[in-house]
Amino acid sequence: MRNSFVGAAVERREDLRFLRGRGEYVDDLAPRGLLHAVILRSAVAHGRLRAIDFSAALEIPGVHAVITAKDMPGGPPIIPMRLQPLPDFKPYEQPVIAADKVRYVGEPVAVVLADSPAIGEDALEAITVDIEALPAVTTRAAATKGDSLLFGPNSGNVALTFRAACGDAAAAFERAPYRRRESFRTQRHFGLTMEPRGLLAEWDAARGVLRVFGAAKVLFFNRRILAKQIGLPEEAIDMVENDVGGGFGARGEFYPEDFLIPFAARHIGRPVKWIEDRRENLMAMNHAREAEAEIEIACARDGTILGLRGHTYTDMGAYMRTNGAVGSRNVAQFMSGPYRIPNIDVDVTLFMTNKTPVGTYRGPGRFETDFFRERLFDMVAKDLGIDRVDFRRRNLVAESEMPYAIATINPFESKDQFDSGDYQITLDRCLTEFGWDEKSKLQGRLIDGRYHGIALGCFIEGGAAGPKESARLALNGDGSVTVYMGSSAVGQGVETVFAQIAADALEIPMDRIREVLHGSTAHVSDGYGAYHSRSVVMGGSALLDAAEKFRSAIRVAAANRLGCDAAAVKLGEETVSGPDGRSLKLAELAGISAEGAFLNKKHTYTYGAHAAHVTVDPKTGRVQVIDYVAVEDVGRIINPKTLKGQVIGSLVQGLGGAFMEHLVYDDQGQLLTGSLMDYLLPTASDFPNLRSVTLEMKPSPINPLGAKGAGEGGIIAAGGVMANAVANALASLGVEPRELPLSPPRVWALVNAAK
Amino acid sequence: MTTRFDVNGKPVEVTVEPRMTLADCLRHVLRLTGTHVGCEHGVCGACTVLVDGEAVRSCLMLAVQADGRQVTTVEGLSHDDDLTPLQKSFRKRHALQCGFCTPGMITTAHALLTEEPDCDADRVREVLSGNICRCTGYISIVEAVLDARSAYRKPGGGAA
């Protein structure tokens, strides 16, 4: 049977439980003897921790223990970086709990274990923390001035400067007939998940086994860290993935709580659960996106880009977290986007402040740097008198240049290249779908009190981070197959897409894939999880390898039973048969299992273009999106339904970043946006007019599926396209947005400043 | 305090602290974990349940306030054998990803369609704007709710 589940809009398996309230998220678990952890967090942004008095808390009935750094022999463990673990970052890594200093509002100071979260919160009120406040560092200027050092005299407030370079930028700028220098800024916001973080840990003292529920994203990596920190062999720790209410890069990294909760369970000898509340979530989950750019471009008079150089700066918050450097690295390395820029010299300086530490958020660094670049491009096209579509078209990397090497980043000597693509295709398709020529007639016009503007932008999206992924297939007693994956689910539908891939590879109906089990450390020997849009490419390719081995194993076992050559065994949907016509039911071979893997050091690059039409009300500063078209080529589509869901969903997150989401701090380092009344998220009435077109024109040559990582594309271009559309609408006033978000007050201020 | 109310058609009696929210009571006392808690300050809508047929944020209501009332959760709007027409529309339109906001979307949409089975897209958007979804971008949710309208119309047409 030849299947074609891959490519079909298969309805999701996950939905059957989610729609009926039968999902199982970590807070749904309630083992016997459960205690609840509540975390006391620093209310001071920067200070010396002198004393913690929790004697009154222990008097409260139902309070069982209060844990502080003093309970950890040898001091609190340090959380190591997962990605770009450079020695330069070591001094800035975070201890799991504050011992002598606090460095941001929200840093864990003590953990209360109580019979209920409510009693635990009562106990927080009874704890006295003596902190000697130090001057808070909240801006780049204060960080680089260095009057107040976060990490003492031996480590400055600047952790590192990465440099992305190719060609000879200095020479290119020297001979360039045209240059322009600009400054831009993106605001701090983050990958807020609807389900706050949570963990449940159980210590089985008799067996010496620690079980951690609520683990997500990179379970095997987190197990390695935890094993080392808590002094157990890795095999003594089970990390269990439950249903996960959204990831977006932020959830599932190793946070302080990922040590504190297992430690607490072992300490007290009872199961301990911690569920983050929303206020905690806003101050404790990784922040992202706070970046500034001072960049310069050099062009020939015909619009050919000759060079790009400059400095960028990223606010890392108080510590270097597990994947904290990724966004910064990407700001520099991917500033050129899908364009051919032969000479690049862009650096990025990572500085520390007394704010929540940062990590990745979907499209890390790319959202920021695409805003910088696409904004600059529209200014340049106007200067040179070149149509902005033509300017981009002239500079897009051509298919004939693939694989195309981009700027190398140092330190790390990280080289990268685009795998495949014809970037003109998605640009053309986007303009056609959008109706660019027709809508161009509206640009800048004032109709019924609103200015109309249109804009476009092109982007690339990286995917398929290596080095490896694992998959295992097992034949069940009823002849059905169970799929075990090292990839993790964060809500993106991996159970369905892996069932599609497995059914096609095994040439069986999809309902014979009984279950797709993923993430948890018990399922496969090793797993690398869900980040950098890697699950389909890495996990899917590992699954193809496992399927091949699984079919071979069935042939060999059947050949033994049928007394024939393995190569002569024919595999059917429910039976296997030999050349003499004798056959066996697959169920008779139950127990056969095969593990596969996929190794890969290269990245896939999805690419595309966005175009949008907005109106701006100059009296209120309100921007409305009238039409938005997102086109991308993902190489090979596994499930068009889930892919479209990823594109539109990430696009709306991008529009949230363009217009509303903003984590605001005051000069004392206090977070001013500590609730969803203050931290604004897009709602159902904000962006009703969005369209997406997904193509599979140019498969990736670096994996057997031909697939490319997808799901971040929607977010990456959104900031730049929206800012350019607003600039285009307000061109008659000379408004040039250089900063996000384009909130009504900011747009209103730009309009009024221009008048 | 002891309080009595109906949950999904069955009478329950619980003894809870006066400060316990209805959401926590449903989830942790009655173990109906389909109702989710996303913000505990009435903004995200994940905890929406029906109280006497009206969509209510169970994180902003105390359990003791439910005394004598009819409470319906997502479990009460579901069947073992098959999805309901509203749930089928959600699945067909891919109106959910991580599933965390979904129970609140289902209860909110059910309340809307029961009252206004002929509502238009703008009305659906207006009502759903009190429920935050971080995954889908909402377009598919609005389509799913519009698709499900026919199942809520009384035979012979007209609003219920």
HADDOCK unambig.tbl for C-alpha pairs under 7 A between the chains (distance, minus, plus):
assign (segid A and resid 11 and name CA) (segid B and resid 91 and name CA) 6.49 0.50 0.50
assign (segid A and resid 11 and name CA) (segid B and resid 92 and name CA) 6.44 0.50 0.50
assign (segid A and resid 15 and name CA) (segid B and resid 91 and name CA) 6.30 0.50 0.50
assign (segid A and resid 18 and name CA) (segid B and resid 99 and name CA) 5.20 0.50 0.50
assign (segid A and resid 18 and name CA) (segid B and resid 102 and name CA) 6.97 0.50 0.50
assign (segid A and resid 19 and name CA) (segid B and resid 87 and name CA) 6.08 0.50 0.50
assign (segid A and resid 19 and name CA) (segid B and resid 102 and name CA) 6.43 0.50 0.50
assign (segid A and resid 19 and name CA) (segid B and resid 103 and name CA) 6.61 0.50 0.50
assign (segid A and resid 20 and name CA) (segid B and resid 74 and name CA) 6.21 0.50 0.50
assign (segid A and resid 20 and name CA) (segid B and resid 75 and name CA) 5.92 0.50 0.50
assign (segid A and resid 20 and name CA) (segid B and resid 78 and name CA) 5.48 0.50 0.50
assign (segid A and resid 21 and name CA) (segid B and resid 34 and name CA) 3.74 0.50 0.50
assign (segid A and resid 21 and name CA) (segid B and resid 35 and name CA) 6.95 0.50 0.50
assign (segid A and resid 21 and name CA) (segid B and resid 74 and name CA) 5.82 0.50 0.50
assign (segid A and resid 21 and name CA) (segid B and resid 75 and name CA) 5.86 0.50 0.50
assign (segid A and resid 21 and name CA) (segid B and resid 103 and name CA) 6.05 0.50 0.50
assign (segid A and resid 22 and name CA) (segid B and resid 34 and name CA) 5.99 0.50 0.50
assign (segid A and resid 28 and name CA) (segid B and resid 33 and name CA) 5.76 0.50 0.50
assign (segid A and resid 193 and name CA) (segid B and resid 134 and name CA) 6.67 0.50 0.50
assign (segid A and resid 194 and name CA) (segid B and resid 38 and name CA) 5.91 0.50 0.50
assign (segid A and resid 194 and name CA) (segid B and resid 100 and name CA) 6.50 0.50 0.50
assign (segid A and resid 194 and name CA) (segid B and resid 101 and name CA) 6.92 0.50 0.50
assign (segid A and resid 194 and name CA) (segid B and resid 134 and name CA) 6.32 0.50 0.50
assign (segid A and resid 195 and name CA) (segid B and resid 38 and name CA) 5.84 0.50 0.50
assign (segid A and resid 195 and name CA) (segid B and resid 100 and name CA) 6.28 0.50 0.50
assign (segid A and resid 196 and name CA) (segid B and resid 38 and name CA) 6.75 0.50 0.50
assign (segid A and resid 244 and name CA) (segid B and resid 98 and name CA) 6.53 0.50 0.50
assign (segid A and resid 245 and name CA) (segid B and resid 98 and name CA) 4.92 0.50 0.50
assign (segid A and resid 245 and name CA) (segid B and resid 99 and name CA) 6.54 0.50 0.50
assign (segid A and resid 245 and name CA) (segid B and resid 100 and name CA) 5.18 0.50 0.50
assign (segid A and resid 246 and name CA) (segid B and resid 98 and name CA) 5.55 0.50 0.50
assign (segid A and resid 277 and name CA) (segid B and resid 39 and name CA) 6.77 0.50 0.50
assign (segid A and resid 278 and name CA) (segid B and resid 39 and name CA) 5.06 0.50 0.50
assign (segid A and resid 490 and name CA) (segid B and resid 98 and name CA) 6.60 0.50 0.50
assign (segid A and resid 491 and name CA) (segid B and resid 97 and name CA) 5.15 0.50 0.50
assign (segid A and resid 491 and name CA) (segid B and resid 98 and name CA) 3.53 0.50 0.50
assign (segid A and resid 492 and name CA) (segid B and resid 97 and name CA) 5.82 0.50 0.50
assign (segid A and resid 492 and name CA) (segid B and resid 98 and name CA) 6.54 0.50 0.50
assign (segid A and resid 493 and name CA) (segid B and resid 97 and name CA) 6.75 0.50 0.50
assign (segid A and resid 641 and name CA) (segid B and resid 94 and name CA) 6.66 0.50 0.50
assign (segid A and resid 645 and name CA) (segid B and resid 94 and name CA) 6.99 0.50 0.50
assign (segid A and resid 645 and name CA) (segid B and resid 136 and name CA) 5.77 0.50 0.50
assign (segid A and resid 648 and name CA) (segid B and resid 136 and name CA) 6.56 0.50 0.50
assign (segid A and resid 648 and name CA) (segid B and resid 137 and name CA) 5.65 0.50 0.50
assign (segid A and resid 649 and name CA) (segid B and resid 135 and name CA) 5.06 0.50 0.50
assign (segid A and resid 649 and name CA) (segid B and resid 136 and name CA) 4.24 0.50 0.50
assign (segid A and resid 649 and name CA) (segid B and resid 137 and name CA) 4.20 0.50 0.50
assign (segid A and resid 652 and name CA) (segid B and resid 137 and name CA) 5.19 0.50 0.50
assign (segid A and resid 676 and name CA) (segid B and resid 43 and name CA) 6.37 0.50 0.50
assign (segid A and resid 683 and name CA) (segid B and resid 129 and name CA) 5.05 0.50 0.50
assign (segid A and resid 683 and name CA) (segid B and resid 132 and name CA) 5.93 0.50 0.50
assign (segid A and resid 684 and name CA) (segid B and resid 125 and name CA) 5.25 0.50 0.50
assign (segid A and resid 684 and name CA) (segid B and resid 128 and name CA) 6.02 0.50 0.50
assign (segid A and resid 684 and name CA) (segid B and resid 129 and name CA) 4.69 0.50 0.50
assign (segid A and resid 684 and name CA) (segid B and resid 138 and name CA) 5.38 0.50 0.50
assign (segid A and resid 685 and name CA) (segid B and resid 125 and name CA) 5.07 0.50 0.50
assign (segid A and resid 685 and name CA) (segid B and resid 126 and name CA) 6.06 0.50 0.50
assign (segid A and resid 685 and name CA) (segid B and resid 129 and name CA) 5.79 0.50 0.50
assign (segid A and resid 688 and name CA) (segid B and resid 139 and name CA) 6.48 0.50 0.50
